[in-house]
Amino acid sequence: MKYVLDSVILTLSLAASISVYSSPPLSLLEAHTVAGSSGLDLSGLDLCDELLLTVSDKTEDRVFSLEPVNSGYAVGEYLQLDVPPHNHSRPWLRVLYSYLRGLVGQSTTDWEGVSCEGNDIFLISEMFGSFLVASKDTSPIWRSVADQNIVGDLPLYERFSIGFETISVIDRQSVFIGHEREPAAGLIFIFSPEPGRISDFIPIMSIPGYIAPSHGSEDITGSDIHGDVLYTLHRSSRQICAQKITPPFKDFLGCRSFASTEKAEAYAYTSMTYGRAEGLAVTDDKLYVILDNNGDELISNGSSEALLFVFQNPWRPAVPIGRL
């Protein structure tokens, strides 16, 4: 009875709220609960050699795969990590918070994003302000993004619980990185040679078609680069935006909403005030979005597993609609 009452209340409230999202809706192709994902709070997604990879902000020693099983998906183990010591500078509150997370059995790294290039896997750590480059054949190494000599006057990594949320490899020398909020912004980090530098920076409000959320903070929580297009995922506004990656932050292709899908009765969790989308992977014709359900249950069936949405990719081929 509780689920029925919650569902009725949620349906009425969502019907009144979805209209605030005026960007065109994405077309849903598939939706799956991910078997074996309960308690993992999956965060981050990428497609590597036709295999979907993901990470958990609760587990620091593994990269997971999403294995096709019985017309759905299940969590598998892709890579076991031996995380090396992190010797780069970071604020003492971050060090303390990471230590306390370890004491209670949580991940000290707080992985939030994953990307791949050849045999290398890039993992972004919100807690460390750095990314780890790992593979099955070589020892992993840390590269700092948040060092003061790198960020300079940019207002990044200043709140102890807020940091980098997503990473996407551009080439062997540069990556796109999304800072979650305060500010919600994207940047290009040139990491070779060390220590690296930030070459470009964009607040998300500069993206044509992006709509500020009615609840929650502006954010970038996922990204992917496919072909010559950078796709960014925005959890609170429940949007995906697209732009050409070269030159950075100049040619924008628009934004699309998935609010009506995430808030639909069949896919709604017990709390839907804030968005949950935290991972994005892209092919020519599909957009894969993973939700971090933070342990909540689906109203429709009580499942506490993550949801994976598959949307039609509307930007192939793509035509620019705006320039800075």
Disulfide bonds with the S-S distance in Angstrom:
Cys48-Cys116 2.09
Cys241-Cys255 2.06
